[in-house]
Amino acid sequence: MKRIMCVVLLAAMVLGCQVAAHAAPKVLYDFETDLQGWEIPDWAFEQDDYVGENVSQSKDFASSGKGSMKVVANFAGGAWRGAIVEVMEYMDWTPYKTVSADLYVPADAPVGLRAKLILTVGDDWTWTEMSKTVKLEPGKWVTINANLLPGSMDWKRTNPTDEFRADVRKLDIRVESNKKPVYNGPVYIDNVRVE
Amino acid sequence: MLGERNTMTITIAKHIVAFALILPLSFTVAGCGKKTEQPKAVTAAPKTEVAPTAAPKMETGESPAQASAPVLSKPITEEKTLFSFENGNDGFEIPSWAEETPDIVGKSVTLSKSYASNGKQSLCLVADFPGKIWTSALIELEQYIDLNPYRQIAVDVYLPENAPLGLKAKIILTIGEDWTWTEMVRNVPLEPGKWVTIAASLEDGSLDWKRAEVNAAFRQDIRKIVVRVESNKRPEYSGPVYIDNIRVGK
């Protein structure tokens, strides 16, 4: 009987640990009332290849709730251009496996815009982009998602360690047009979350 | 005067005879024309390369046939699947540049449960090869990938049984800061009704890549992976090609 109790207790402990390692999803930013600290960083206004013009809270489209972040950008085509928004906040994502955001371009936007997440991590403020972009689909919410765990291939030239997700200092979302398409209009961002 | 002319004639004749004797000898020693090295790919053809008409039979339930195994310094003992398409297309698509290229004839790419070499799903590339000219259909992933610990890259490709013989496939990588387009040196013939593995060595000095020096710098800065299916004037084929289990080995 004692042995059975020990086994049951051990099993309970193991299960408990596993549950703690995969916490419930956490919405970091849902833009229901304001931009929650997100902005176009000053350095982007000074660079010719960054074409985000302004950012605001919007109720035009939302993937969750009623509000989203609206970024207006002017992609002129012919060269690589990006529109970037950023929040600076110290975050410990140790309990989480992935970071995600939902992006929407209006139905009349051209096909070809792409987007990625970028983290700034650690004491060295290391700029770490996703290893690939995700294609945006006009008229549809598209989720951009990246794995934070060791072994993930989702980060450019980076093999994430446990420390990687423990010390996130900035989160950026960048929309890109690589020579095409030409687009002057809004991109909506919502439901930035970790899971 | 006549004597001098005779002397000159004899001298010229002697030179002609000497030249006629030496010329064949020079061919034997030096080869015709400018001496060039054999293309490295020819002198180091994989030992296990199989001609298209002699592709191995595959029994039901067997692993995909490796129609052209790359030459490796030692066998692969550990494989890692990079993309199995079990949860989505993993970022593979027909790239927008291909849609504007007339000899690229891929029409769509979707997930499929019809055939899979690994798990339950594969990527289904629908193509329309018209025949009579060289055309291809391809899928591409643009992603920064470091494959430095690995010695081989491979993918499985399946054609339905009713597809014609003659389609071939290869892997293409885009490498480094110059985004260098780097094709496998050889195509691998596809076999209707069978999964065929396309594989290439990533080892230092590998001869599997056209005009490329394969080393650590090559492996660690891969920016695109392309799987391309080709019809060189024939066959004509309009239908699906299934792609699965893109993997690396060490």
Contacts between the chains, C-beta under 8 A, distances in Angstrom:
chain1	res1	chain2	res2	distance
A	111	B	96	7.7
A	112	B	96	5.9
A	131	B	143	4.8
A	131	B	144	4.1
A	131	B	145	6.7
A	132	B	91	5.3
A	132	B	141	7.1
A	132	B	142	5.9
A	132	B	143	3.7
A	132	B	144	7.2
A	133	B	142	7.1
A	134	B	91	7.4
A	135	B	93	6.9
A	153	B	82	7.3
A	153	B	143	7.4
A	153	B	145	6.3
A	156	B	144	4.3
A	157	B	144	6.3
A	157	B	146	6.6
A	159	B	146	7.9
A	180	B	96	7.7
